[in-house]
């Protein structure tokens, strides 16, 4: 009886099996599949991108605003007045800063003092931005807490958007005046969802007109009857 010590066999090429039919200079079946994988992946990627662009360009939802306006209560009259008080305080801080800077050409010094008048270049409004302008941390928290607790669940119920996915693109308090800026020209907001809240009612006229681009005519004219209503 002969004995032999066990030996460890280490296959070549890292353990990969070689094609027995492969000959030097002739690509194996694995090499052919690998060489085809790159072009196929590239073609699939291009087709996917073209399909996405086609959907974007042809879908009417990306060209025309939804022709429906929803109205619901959001703030109480007392809360609306509190937000207005926050805004007047922020405008006063803007005015004081402009006076201290010595810039006599600042539009913050013109009536209504402290309010921004050229923030949106194409459709300027007399407004105060809740992030950029000097609102206090108390004011931002007061407004943000109520929007998170009331508006976010409303958007989730209507549009199916989870509250954690909602981000404010541009949030500001706008001021209209019959002698300075009685209205804003026809425009499209740069956002997926826009909302307006009526903060005061001591005026005549007002309201918001919504336009149908297909018919080139308004499809809705909404004027909330109570402060605190959100569109």
C-alpha positions in Angstrom: 0.0 0.0 0.0 1.4 3.3 -1.0 0.6 6.5 0.8 0.9 10.1 -0.4 0.4 13.4 1.5 -2.6 15.5 0.4 -1.8 18.4 -2.0 -3.8 21.6 -2.5 -4.7 22.2 -6.1 -4.8 25.9 -7.1 -6.5 26.4 -10.4 -5.1 29.0 -12.8 -6.8 32.3 -13.6 -8.2 32.7 -10.0 -10.3 29.6 -10.1 -12.2 30.5 -13.3 -13.0 27.7 -15.6 -11.6 28.0 -19.0 -13.5 27.1 -22.1 -12.1 23.8 -23.3 -12.9 24.8 -26.9 -11.1 28.1 -26.7 -8.0 28.4 -28.8 -5.2 31.0 -28.6 -6.3 34.1 -30.5 -9.9 33.2 -30.6 -12.3 34.9 -28.0 -14.2 32.5 -25.8 -17.9 32.6 -25.3 -17.5 34.5 -22.0 -15.3 37.2 -23.7 -18.0 37.6 -26.4 -20.8 38.1 -23.9 -18.7 40.6 -22.0 -17.9 42.5 -25.1 -21.6 42.8 -26.0 -22.6 43.9 -22.5 -21.1 47.4 -22.8 -22.9 48.5 -26.0 -26.2 46.9 -24.8 -26.1 48.8 -21.5 -25.2 52.1 -23.3 -28.2 51.6 -25.7 -30.6 50.9 -22.9 -29.4 53.9 -20.9 -29.9 56.2 -24.0 -33.4 54.7 -24.6 -34.4 55.3 -21.0 -33.2 58.9 -21.1 -35.1 59.5 -24.4 -38.2 58.0 -22.9 -38.1 60.3 -19.9 -37.6 63.4 -22.1 -40.5 62.3 -24.3 -42.8 62.0 -21.3 -41.7 65.4 -20.0 -42.3 67.1 -23.4 -45.5 65.5 -24.3 -47.3 65.3 -20.9 -49.9 68.1 -20.5 -49.3 68.0 -16.8 -45.8 69.5 -17.4 -47.1 72.3 -19.6 -50.3 73.4 -18.0 -51.3 74.0 -14.5 -54.0 71.9 -12.9 -57.4 73.5 -13.4 -58.6 73.1 -9.9 -58.4 75.4 -6.9 -58.9 74.1 -3.4 -59.9 76.3 -0.4 -59.6 75.4 3.2 -59.2 77.1 6.7 -55.6 77.4 7.9 -55.2 80.3 10.3 -57.5 81.9 12.8 -58.0 85.7 12.6 -55.9 86.1 15.7 -53.1 84.1 14.1 -53.3 86.2 10.9 -52.9 89.4 12.9 -49.9 87.9 14.8 -48.3 87.1 11.4 -48.9 90.7 10.3 -47.4 92.1 13.5 -44.3 89.9 12.8 -44.1 91.3 9.3 -44.4 95.0 10.4 -41.6 94.4 12.9 -39.4 92.8 10.3 -40.1 95.8 7.9 -39.1 98.2 10.7 -35.8 96.4 11.2 -35.1 96.6 7.4 -35.8 100.3 7.5 -33.5 100.9 10.5 -30.7 98.9 8.9 -31.1 100.9 5.7 -31.0 104.2 7.6 -27.8 103.1 9.5 -26.1 102.1 6.3 -26.5 105.6 4.9 -27.8 104.3 1.5 -30.3 107.0 0.6 -31.1 105.2 -2.7 -32.3 102.1 -0.9 -35.9 101.1 -1.9 -36.4 100.1 1.8 -36.6 103.8 2.5 -39.6 104.4 0.2 -43.2 103.7 1.2 -44.1 101.3 2.4 -40.9 101.6 4.4 -38.9 98.4 5.1 -40.7 96.3 2.5 -38.8 94.7 -0.4 -39.9 96.0 -3.8 -37.7 94.3 -6.4 -37.0 90.8 -5.1 -38.7 89.0 -8.1 -37.2 90.6 -11.1 -39.8 89.6 -13.7 -42.8 90.0 -11.4 -41.7 92.2 -8.5 -43.9 92.3 -5.4 -43.9 94.4 -2.3 -43.0 91.6 0.1 -41.0 90.2 3.0 -39.2 86.9 2.7 -39.6 84.7 5.8 -36.0 83.5 5.5 -34.0 86.4 4.1 -35.7 89.3 5.8 -35.1 89.9 9.6 -38.0 87.9 11.1 -37.2 86.7 14.6 -36.7 83.0 15.5 -40.0 83.3 17.4 -41.8 84.5 14.3 -40.4 81.8 12.0 -41.1 79.1 14.6 -44.7 80.4 15.1 -45.5 80.2 11.4 -43.5 77.1 10.6 -45.1 75.1 13.4 -48.6 75.8 12.2 -47.8 75.1 8.6 -46.2 71.7 9.6 -49.2 70.8 11.8 -52.0 72.0 9.4 -50.8 72.6 5.8 -48.5 69.5 5.5 -51.3 67.0 6.4 -53.6 68.8 4.0 -51.1 68.5 1.1 -50.6 64.8 2.0 -54.4 64.1 1.9 -55.0 66.0 -1.4 -51.8 65.3 -3.4 -50.4 62.2 -1.6 -47.1 63.9 -0.7 -45.7 62.8 2.7 -45.0 65.8 5.0 -41.3 64.9 5.2 -40.9 65.4 1.5 -42.3 69.0 1.4 -39.8 71.8 1.1 -40.7 75.5 0.9 -39.2 77.0 -2.2 -40.2 80.6 -1.7 -42.3 81.8 1.3 -43.1 85.4 1.8 -45.7 87.9 3.0 -46.8 90.1 0.1 -48.5 93.4 0.4 -50.8 94.9 -2.2 -51.8 98.6 -2.3 -54.3 100.3 -4.6 -51.9 103.3 -5.0 -48.6 101.4 -5.2 -49.2 97.9 -6.5 -52.9 97.0 -6.9 -52.2 93.6 -8.7 -49.6 91.2 -10.0 -49.4 90.4 -13.7 -50.2 87.0 -15.1 -47.4 84.5 -14.3 -46.6 80.9 -13.4 -45.1 80.1 -10.0 -41.8 78.3 -10.0 -43.0 75.4 -7.8 -45.0 72.2 -8.0 -47.6 73.4 -5.5 -48.5 77.1 -4.7 -50.5 78.2 -1.8 -51.9 81.7 -0.8 -53.3 82.7 2.6 -55.5 85.7 3.1 -54.1 87.6 6.1 -56.4 90.7 6.1 -59.8 91.7 4.8 -59.8 95.5 5.4 -59.9 96.3 1.7 -62.1 96.3 -1.4 -61.6 94.2 -4.5 -58.7 91.7 -4.4 -59.0 88.0 -5.2 -56.9 85.6 -7.3 -57.5 84.7 -11.0 -56.4 81.4 -12.3 -55.6 81.0 -16.0 -56.3 78.2 -18.5 -53.5 78.3 -21.1 -55.3 75.9 -23.4 -58.2 78.3 -23.8 -56.2 81.4 -23.1 -58.8 82.5 -20.6 -59.4 82.4 -16.8 -61.0 79.3 -15.4 -61.4 80.4 -11.8 -61.6 83.6 -9.8 -61.4 83.1 -6.1 -61.8 85.6 -3.4 -61.9 84.1 0.1 -64.6 85.6 2.4 -62.7 85.0 5.6 -59.1 85.7 6.7 -57.0 82.6 7.3 -58.3 80.7 4.3 -55.7 79.0 2.1 -55.9 78.5 -1.6 
